[in-house]
Amino acid sequence: MCLAVPGRVMDIEERDGTRMATVDFGGVVKEVCLEYLPDLQVGEYAIVHVGFALQRLDEESAKQTLELFANLGMLQEEFGDPWELAAEASGSPRPDSSETTQEARQ
C-alpha cells in the first residue's frame, strides 16, 4: 500500500535545479521533492506521496496522523525494510547478512 504521509521539513536545498527537502516522518527521514509546494519552509509539515510534497498541513493534524499511522503499524509497512516485510509475509525468517555472505563464499 502506498500512503500519503505527513512529514516535517528539516532542511531545504536546490539540487540540479530541483527544490528538495529532508523530511522527518515520525523518526524516518527521507528526501522529498518540493516542486509542487515551492513556498514550503523549514519547520512546516506537508503530506508526501511517492517522494513528492503535495499539500501543506498544520502541525497538530500532522502529529495526530503520524500517531494514528504508528499505532496501526502503517509507518512500518510504508517505510520498513522491504526484505524483512517480505519474509514476515511469507512466514520465513530473513536470512542473517553474515549467513548470506558465508553462503556466497561457498
Sequence and secondary structure as in RCSB ss.txt:
>XXXX:A:sequence
MCLAVPGRVMDIEERDGTRMATVDFGGVVKEVCLEYLPDLQVGEYAIVHVGFALQRLDEESAKQTLELFANLGML
QEEFGDPWELAAEASGSPRPDSSETTQEARQ
>XXXX:A:secstr
    EEEEEEEEEEETTEEEEEEEETTEEEEEE TT TT  TT EEEEETTEEEEEE HHHHHHHHHHHHHTTHH
HHHHS HHHHHHHHHT     HHHHHHHHH 
